[in-house]
Amino acid sequence: MPERIWHPISKLEFFVEHTRRWLADVKENAEALEEARAKPHVLADTDVARVKRVYTEQAADLALFEEQAEKWGQLPDLSPSRRQKLKTLNEQLAGLRELNKKVLELADELAKGTIDTVMAASDAELGLAALLGQSPGA
């Protein structure tokens, strides 16, 4: 495993801006997955697997950002301005953590009704699911 790189406090503004954009992207992706709830069959197993892989990796990246923010928070001589920016960063990271969890939960839910699942179901399974108002595999 490579050695952990700690960044100087002068990089705080970069981290705040980066996580702001990151949060906006994840919100957009979460909204798209939320829309897919009504029609999970538009997704393939590979689509859902990719979402799971990306957001599992993202959770690891979030841990690195959280560790960095914690390290900066321990600095004794932070200016009020930097303390405020660090607070903003921590709030954004908490939002990212929550959204990341939501996306992974949605991916698990959507995996039960992908086009691959529908195509693999028998006519009887499809008929029963339709009568019950469910997606095949649910």
Number of C-alpha atoms within 10 A of each C-alpha: 3 4 5 7 8 12 13 10 18 9 9 18 14 11 19 20 13 12 22 16 13 15 20 12 12 17 17 12 15 19 12 12 21 17 11 16 15 11 15 23 21 14 18 17 17 12 15 22 13 12 19 20 12 13 19 16 11 15 15 11 12 18 13 15 18 17 13 18 20 13 14 19 17 9 11 7 9 14 10 9 9 17 15 12 16 22 15 15 23 19 14 19 22 15 16 22 17 11 18 23 15 16 23 19 13 19 24 15 15 26 24 19 24 24 18 16 19 19 13 13 15 11 11 9 15 18 14 14 16 12 9 9 9 13 21 22 15 11
